Amino acid sequence: MPAVAFDFLGTLFSFEPVIDRLDQVLFGTNEHEQCKTRPNAERFFFQWMWSSLRDYFGASQAGRYCPLLTVLSSTLPRALMIEGYPVPSKEEMEKVMQVFRQEIKPYDSALKALQLLKDNKWDIWVVTNGGYANTVSLLSKNNILDYFRKGNDGLDDEINVLSCDDLMLSKPHPKVYSELMRLNVHRTRRIENFYLIASHAWDLAGAKNVSFRTVFLTTEEKIYPTEMYDGVGPDLQGDSVLECVQSMIDFEKKKKHFLN
């Protein structure tokens, strides 16, 4: 059967707990204020994340790879100053960064989506700009790690997680996606169609360049800017993780039915 990889941060797992912590620690000091400041915290978060991704990509392309969480921690004071907020204390910064490492959660429909993939015997992967150990820990903490074991039966020690930290190279470099395909062929001894589900167009475009089929999750970027990519968009899209997975499975079944 085919294989699918999920982007981890912002696709399989939601940033909402990080935004909540920013609101609690840096924006609102009580529940009444937090009701007013939550939209500001959300806007600030994405400005911080997107500028940090720029620096993360830049460091990788310049040949001095730096882990994404290190970039985020390093750029948080700068992002706050640019937006006119006070520089946080080390304790406040640690409270925010702790959420990335230990407290983010899967999107609500993720469990149903993973079970659907397992029922249809797909190989399931994570490919992430985050760290391997931290990603595996979060999958385990949320009781979904077994879906990412070889054969997704919980009986194999090999875990289908590829971290850019291990490659010392960030997505969307083509080597990340080609290494993912190589690993899957090595573990399964099969050459199958490979899909990527992600909420970022730059990620999907990078995967499409090495012949992945791509599925756009619209929760963050909303619109896929096809003009940037020679008019080529994703193969499929959905408004939730489950919708993305269902459309992907249906597409694969229809394709095979047509060929038969």
Secondary structure, DSSP 8 states (H G I E B T S, - for coil): --EEEEETBTTTEESHHHHHHHIIIII-SSHHHHHHHHHHHHHHHHHHHHHHHHHHHHHHHTT----HHHHHHHHHHHHHHHTT-----HHHHHHHHHHHHHT-EE-TTHHHHHHHHHHTT-EEEEEESS-HHHHHHHHHHTT-GGGGBGGGSS--S-B-EEEHHHHT--TTSHHHHHHHHHHHHHHHS----EEEEES-HHHHHHHHTTT-EEEEETTTT-S--GGGGTT---SEEESSHHHHHHHHHHHHHHHHHHH-
